[in-house]
Amino acid sequence: AGARRPRYHSPRSPSDVIDTVRTWIEAARRIVALTGAGISTDSGIPDFRGPQGVWTRNPGAEKLATLQHYLADPELRRRAWQSRIESPAWQAAPNDGHRALVTLERLGKLDTLITQNVDGLHQMAGSSPERVVEIHGTIREAVCLGCGERAPMEQVLARVRAGEEDPACRSCGGILKSATISFGQSLVEADLTRAQQAARRADLMLAVGTKLSVWPIAGVVPAAKSAGARVVIVNAEPTEMDELADAVLRDPISQILPRLVSGSAP
């Protein structure tokens, strides 16, 4: 909207772009945020596809997140349960990036928070669960792939620690896994619809810590843009949608989001 184009080559965001984005946030009434793994790296949770990502360093780890392999291979399930016990998410705490989005909500500006993350840190930071769409599910619950029964993940991990290598559902004997969306598993249609509807009513779309390469959820960004919203991308690495953004910010997320939000009271 007349603002100068962001300098995509700059490793850090110029102050004039930061100031412009702050004015957009101050003027916005229906902000929708889409967050990815990059917002949680400062909390000690590695991303998947970044330079030090889980799958970058160990491509075999991606198999653990593929439903077909998980169902077919008991040994892979045993490894997956050990991996869940060792997940850094259990020790992680929200950072200032998560808390900045809570501030936007308390200011009455945040309409919906769509997250690709499964770590639950947005809710731990104070985001209202009813405003959060966990499009890829959550590690904080376990689900039976047979009967659909859910239970707190900690209950199942306690069984693993007690010696059950591949715990089965106590109701039907089915295979248990985390309540996350694996490769080969469909998204929850209601969650996707809710995310798409939020994007179409947004006046500002914040894409934070995501390379915007995972579809269909990445589609909420162009959907918001075509409905008239400004698009701001905050990510350490280039994304697949930098060229459609109104501004791109490269600063560390836990540092830049609080700067963008401060002074945004209506």
N, C-alpha and C positions, 0 to 999 in steps of 0.2 A: 504494500500500500504506500508506494512512494519512498520506502526506506531503501537505503543503498544496499546492494547485493552483498551477502557475506563473502569474506575472503576465504575460500575453501582451502587455499594452500597454507594458511596460517596455523601453526601448531597450537597457538592459544588465541582466544577470542579477543578481537579489538574492543576497547572500552566503549566505542560508539555503538557497536552491535549489542553489547550487553545493556547499555542504557536504553536503546530502542526496544529491546525485548521486555525490559522492565515496564516501559510505558504501555506496551501491548497487554501485559499481564494486569496492570492496574486498571486498564479500560475493559478487560474481558469480564463477562458474566457467566459464561458456560464453558469452562476449561475442561477438556478431556485429556487425560494423560495415558500414554501407553509406555509401560516400563519393561525393560529386559534385564538380562543378567548384569549389565554394566552398572546398574544402580546398587547392586549388592556386593560388588568386588571389594569396595572399601570396608565392608563388614566381614571380610575374610572368606567369602564364598567365591571360588573361581568361576569364570564364565565357561562356556563350552567351545566357542569357535574363535575366540581371540588368540593372540600370539602365545599366551600361556594357558589357553583353555584346556579343559578336561579332555575333549575329543581331539584337540590339536596335538597334545602330548601323548595321548594313548588312544589311537583310533579304535582299538578293540573295545574300549569302554562303551562305545555307541551301541554295541550289541545288547548291553544290559537294558537299554531303553527301547528295544525293538520287541513288540508284543509277540510276534511269531517265534522268535528265538526263546523268549521268556517262557512261553507256554510249552515249548517242545523239549526244553533242556533243564532237567532238575539241577544239574551241576551249575548251570548259569544262574538259576534262582538262588542257590546257596551263596554264590558269589555276590549276587545282588543284595541279599539280606546283610551280608557282612559289610558291603559298601554303604548300606543305609545306616548301620550302627556307627560307622566311621565318618559319616557326613559332617562337614564343618558347620552345617546349618544349626546343629543342636547347641553349639557354643556361640553362634553369631548373634549380634545385637544390631538393631537398626542404626543407621548413620544419619548424618545431617541431611542427606538427600531425601531419605524416607520422611524425615520430620518436616522438611520443607513442603512436601505434598500434604501433610497433615495441616500445616498452617494455611495452605490454600483452601482446604476444606472448611476450616474454622472461620475463614474470611467469607465463606459463602460463595466462593468462586468455582470450586471443583465439582463438576457435575458427576463424572465417573472416572474411576481409576482402573484401567485395563492393565493387567500384568501378565507377562509371559513367565514370570517367576513362580516357583512352587515352594518358596522358603517361608512364606507367611510373615515376612518382616514388615510389610506395610501395615498389617493389622497390629503387630506388636508395637509399631511406632505410634499407633493411635488412629489410623484410618478406620472409618466406620465400615464394618464388614458389608453392610448393604450397598455401599458405594464401590466396592472392589469386585471386579470380575476376574477371577483366577482362570484365565482361558486355558491354561495347561494343567489345571488341577493343583493339588497340594501334597507335600510329603508328610503333612502332619496328621493324615488319616491313612488307614489301610482299607482296601476294599476287596471283597471276594469277587473273583471273575465268574463264579458260578451263580450265586444267588443275589449278589449286589449288596450284601450287608457291609456296613462300614463300622469301623472302630478306631479309637485313637491309636496312632502309630506307636506310641510309647508302650501300649499294652502288648502289641505284637513283638516289638523289639525286646521286651522283657522275656518273652518266650524264647527268642533266639539266644539271648544271653544265658538262659537256663539250659540250653543244649539242643533246642529244636532248630535244625539247620534249614529246613524248608517248611515253616509252619503252615498248616492247612486251616481252612475255615472251620470253626467249631460248630457251626450250624449245619453245613452241608458237606463238609470235607473238600470243598473246592480250593482252587489255587488263590492265594492271597498275593497282592502287590500293593505298592503305594498308590494312593488315589491321584496319580498323575496321568497325563495323557502321553502314552508311549507312541513311538513310531508304529504305524499300522493300526492305530486306534483313532476313532472319530472324535472330533471335538464335541462338546455338549452343545447341541443346536441352540438351546435357549440362551446360553452364554454368548455364542457368536452373534445371534440376533440382537441381543442387548448391547453388545459392543458396537455393532454396526449402526444401530439406531442412535446411540450416544454420539458417535462420530458425526452423523448427519445433522445433529442439532448444536454441535460445538461452534463457538466463535473463535476458539484457539485450541489447537492440538499440540500438545507437548509430547514428543517422542524421545524417551530418555533411556540411554544405556542399551539400545537395541540396534542391530545392523539392518533391521527391516528386511530380512531375507526369508523369514518364515511365514508362509502363506497358509490359510487365508487371512490370518489376523493382521499381517502387515497392510492389508488392503484398507484398514480403517483410516490410514493416513491420507492416501489420495481421495478417499470418500469424503473426509472432512474438508479437504482442499476444494473439491468440486462443489461442495455445499456452501462455500464462501468463507471457511475458517482460515485464519493464518496458521501456518505450520512452523514450529520451532523444533529443531533436532539438536539434542545434547548427547554427544557420544564421543568417546576418545578416538575411535577409528572412523574412517569414511563409511557411509551407509549407502544403500542402493537407491535412496531417495533424496540425497543431498540437493540435487538439481531442482526438485519441486518445492523445497523448503523456502520460506521467507527469511529464515535465519538459521545458521548452523553454528553451534558453540562447541568448542573442543576442550574446554577446561575440565578438570576432575569434577565429577558429578556432585560429590558431597561438598565441594567448595562452591560451585557455581549456582546450584539450585537455591541455596539460602540467599545468595546475593540477588538473584532474580525476584525472589518472593518478598524480600524485605521492603517495606513501604508500599505494599500492594493493597492496603486497606481501602475500601470504597470511600 
